[in-house]
Amino acid sequence: MTFLYRLAALLLGLLSTAHAAQPLQPWLDTALPGARIRLPPGVYQGPVSISKPITLEGDGKVVIDGGGRGTVLTVKADRVTLRGLTLRGSGDSHDKIDGGIMAEGRDLLIENNVIEDVLFGISLHSTTDSIIRHNRIRSRAGDSAERGDGLRIWYSTFNRIENNDIAQIRDITISNSPHNRIVGNTVRDSRRALNFLFSHRTLIEGNHFEKNSTGIIALNSEGLIIRRNRIMHAMDASGAGIALKETSSALIEGNEIVHCAHGIMADSPMNPTNRIVFTDNLIAHNVTGIYFYGAKGGHIAIGNTFRGNLWPVSIIGDGDPLNDFWWGNYWDDYQGFDRNHDGLGDTPHELYAYADRIWLDTPATKFFRNSPVLELLDFLERLAPFSSPGLILRDSAPRVGKSR
């Protein structure tokens, strides 16, 4: 009897679900421009498209199911609002960018939606002056490289991406898209939290990035402001909290970068008149705190805190290390004094490469760092150097006393 009851309940559930999956496109086609459509609770059939300025609301009780085909909802109009919807069941084509929402237009508002069981989350193409906020976005389970981007922003400017909860995606990719604001978002368990390509003058502020392969990576993106973010546990072998490549005029300020393979990676500015500035950051418990590669110079580091890193700073490349400017940073291995109690050390903090040269020249030896043999070599080199050690940096006024 119990078995028959469960079977009947299952059949009724399937019938009610099938009955509830009603067409949505007629609602959109018959609406007048500027209309507000507040859908009754239920499941609606996708894919669907919007080609006029309307507001579509679901109050958190509406599901649009793409049935495994294409993109669940496509927007090609200005002044469209999508609010309180659950979108699921996209196709699985990377080439066609199948996902939850594909949007193109101006003055769009996409807020308080749940986007799940899709390949890509939200794709913005040639979108301007729009807001994407308070959405929950998940791609499909599987290897991170096989997922879609949670957000894909392409040739889009002056948009605000705010307070979204994003996890289990491939990347957030911002390509050829200057002057956007990425504020207050959480990105977890993904490959690259933010991936910038040719996207200048962008603000990245107050975000939380945790357990991603890399936090923020920027290529050929000038004038970035990366401020007050928390970036944690990017511990893949090549992972970094922040990585800058062929990028100049960047300000990295007030961030907490904790427990990453590399806290910050950067080459030198492409333009010799530009600078990459690091100020008031906490760089703690990373394998390498800051890693400069390529030609030295063009970096300014003021007021940062270096604590508990295996190597505070590593620099690879030719050039004069004094072309970088270090001042007022806190170093947990500083060995000087502050006799006048002004909060700054009486002598500069200098970092040299002794036995460290071994792993610089032969990277495979990193595995043995902090082993008794390398620690002994390092001690002997400092005690009686066999050759002149290489200066890595000189902080002329290291901060002493309480750190962050």
C-alpha positions, 0 to 999 in steps of 0.5 A, a space after each residue: 500500500 505504501 509503495 502504491 501511495 508513493 508511486 501515485 504521489 510521484 505521478 501526480 507530481 510529474 503531471 503537476 510539474 508538466 502542467 505548471 511549465 506554461 509558455 512564457 513567450 506569449 506574455 512577453 510578446 503581447 506586453 506593451 513597451 514599458 509594461 510591468 509583468 508580475 508573473 504568477 508563481 510557477 514554472 515557465 518554459 524557456 528559452 525566451 527573449 525580450 525585445 522591448 523595454 519591460 519589467 519582468 518580476 517573479 517575487 522569488 516564486 517563478 522558475 524559467 526552465 530552458 529545458 537544456 536548450 540554448 540560453 534561458 532568457 535573452 534581452 535585446 532592448 533598453 530599459 529592461 528589468 529582471 527581478 526575483 526570477 529563478 533561471 535554470 536549464 541552459 544548453 551546454 555549448 561553450 561556442 554559443 555561450 549558452 547560459 542563464 541570461 544574455 543581455 544587450 542594451 542600455 539601462 538594464 537592471 538585473 537583480 535578486 535572481 537565482 541562476 543555477 544549473 546553467 553553463 554561463 551565468 550572465 553575459 553582457 554584450 555591448 551593455 551600457 549604464 546597467 546594474 547587476 546586483 544581488 544575484 546568486 549564480 552557479 554553473 554546473 558541477 565538474 572541473 572548473 575549466 569545463 564550466 562557463 563564466 559566471 559573468 561575461 562582460 564584453 565591450 560593455 562600459 559604465 556598468 555596476 556589478 554589485 553584491 552578487 553571490 557567485 560560486 562554482 563557475 569558471 571565471 568572471 571575464 571582463 574583456 574590452 570593457 573599461 569604466 566598470 565598477 565591481 563592488 561587494 561581490 563574493 566569488 568562491 570555489 572557481 578558477 579566476 575570480 576576476 579576469 580582465 583583458 584590455 579593460 581600463 579604468 575599472 574599480 574593484 572594491 570591497 569584494 571577497 574572493 576565497 578558494 579560487 585558483 587566482 583572485 584577480 588577474 589583469 592583462 593590458 588593463 591600465 588605471 585599475 583601482 583594486 581597493 579593500 578586497 579580501 582575497 584568501 586561499 588561492 593556493 594553486 601552484 601558479 595561483 595569486 591573490 592579484 596578478 598584473 601583466 603588461 598593466 600600468 598605473 594600477 593602485 592596489 590599496 587596503 586589501 587583505 591578501 592571505 594564504 595564497 601561492 603568491 600574494 601579488 605578482 606584477 611585472 614593471 609598467 609598460 610606460 616608464 612614466 607610469 607606476 604600480 602603487 601598493 599601499 596599506 595592504 595586509 600581505 600575510 601567510 603566503 608562500 611569496 608575499 610579492 613577486 616581481 618578474 621581468 625588468 625591475 622598477 616602477 613600483 611604489 610600496 608604502 605602508 604595507 604589512 608583511 607578516 608570516 610569508 615564507 618569502 616576503 618579496 621575490 624579484 626576478 629580472 635585471 635592473 636596479 632594485 633601487 628603482 622601486 620605492 619602499 617606505 613605511 612598510 611593516 616587516 615581521 623579520 625587521 631586526 632594527 630598533 626605534 630609539 626615538 619612538 617615532 614608529 619607524 626603524 632607525 635603520 633601513 630594512 634591507 632584503 638580500 638574496 643569499 641561499 635564496 639564489 638557489 631556488 631563483 636559478 633552479 625553481 624546482 628547489 622551492 620544494 625544499 625551502 625551509 628544509 634543514 639543508 637550505 636553512 643551513 646554507 642560508 645561515 652560512 651565506 649570511 655568516 660568511 658569504 661566498 659571493 656578494 648577495 643580491 639586494 632585493 629591496 631597501 625600505 628606508 623607513 620600516 614601520 615598527 610596533 603594532 602591525 595590522 
